[in-house]
Amino acid sequence: MTLAGRPLHDQEFAVGPGVPGWRGPAVTGGRRALGTLLVVAPGSPALPPALPTADAAVMPLSPGAVLLAALADDALTLRRCLDRGLTGLPTPRSRTVTG
């Protein structure tokens, strides 16, 4: 993804029997759901990092863009965690959830 013609975010996450170490605690910690939410609101100030839960992170990518990532035991818990992470963020132009 690009913002104002510059690279903003590129991510790949692979799991499964063909990926060495994918079941280890450093990868999923036994969680079954992984999700990310990329929020882009050009012109917004830089966003400070915050942790909605111990299994989630909010990572500023550049002024006006932030990536939320979370692990959870199920899809509903994951969605609620990502929704909590949106609290206080500027209204995005677009939101994309993958996972």
C-alpha positions in Angstrom: 0.0 0.0 0.0 1.2 3.5 -0.7 0.3 6.9 0.7 1.1 10.1 -1.2 3.1 8.0 -3.7 5.4 6.5 -1.0 5.3 3.0 0.4 3.2 2.8 3.6 2.8 -0.9 4.5 3.8 -4.3 3.2 3.1 -7.4 5.3 3.1 -11.1 4.9 2.2 -13.7 7.5 2.4 -17.4 6.8 1.2 -20.3 9.0 0.7 -24.0 8.4 2.6 -27.2 8.3 5.0 -25.9 5.5 6.2 -23.0 7.6 9.0 -23.9 10.2 8.1 -22.9 13.7 4.7 -21.6 13.0 3.1 -23.3 16.0 5.6 -21.9 18.5 4.6 -19.4 21.2 6.4 -16.6 19.6 4.2 -16.7 16.5 0.5 -17.3 17.7 0.9 -18.2 21.3 -1.8 -20.9 20.7 -4.4 -18.3 19.5 -6.5 -19.3 16.6 -7.5 -15.9 15.2 -5.1 -13.2 13.9 -6.3 -9.9 12.5 -4.9 -6.6 11.3 -6.6 -3.3 10.7 -4.9 -0.5 8.7 -6.3 2.9 9.4 -5.3 5.7 7.0 -6.4 9.3 7.7 -4.1 11.6 5.7 -3.4 14.9 7.4 -3.9 13.5 10.9 -1.1 14.0 13.4 1.2 11.1 14.3 -0.7 8.7 16.5 0.9 7.5 19.8 1.2 3.7 20.3 -1.3 2.1 22.7 -2.1 -1.5 23.6 -5.8 -2.4 23.7 -4.9 -5.8 25.2 -1.7 -7.8 26.0 -2.2 -9.7 22.7 -2.5 -6.6 20.5 -0.5 -3.6 19.3 -1.1 -0.2 17.7 1.8 0.8 15.5 2.0 4.2 13.9 3.3 3.8 10.4 3.6 7.5 9.5 1.6 10.7 10.3 -2.0 9.8 9.3 -1.6 6.0 9.3 -1.7 3.3 12.0 -1.7 -0.5 12.0 -3.6 -2.4 14.6 -2.7 -6.1 15.0 -4.2 -8.6 17.4 -4.3 -12.3 18.3 -7.4 -13.9 20.0 -8.9 -17.3 20.7 -11.8 -16.7 18.3 -13.1 -14.3 15.6 -15.6 -12.5 17.9 -13.0 -11.7 20.5 -10.6 -10.6 17.8 -13.1 -8.2 16.3 -13.9 -6.7 19.7 -10.2 -6.1 20.3 -9.7 -4.4 17.0 -12.8 -2.3 17.6 -11.4 -1.1 21.0 -8.2 -0.2 19.2 -10.1 2.2 17.0 -11.2 4.2 19.9 -9.7 7.7 19.8 -8.3 7.3 16.3 -9.3 9.8 13.6 -12.0 8.8 11.2 -10.3 6.8 8.5 -10.8 7.2 4.7 -10.9 3.4 4.5 -10.7 0.4 6.8 -9.6 -3.1 5.8 -9.7 -6.1 8.0 -7.8 -9.3 7.1 -7.1 -12.4 9.0 
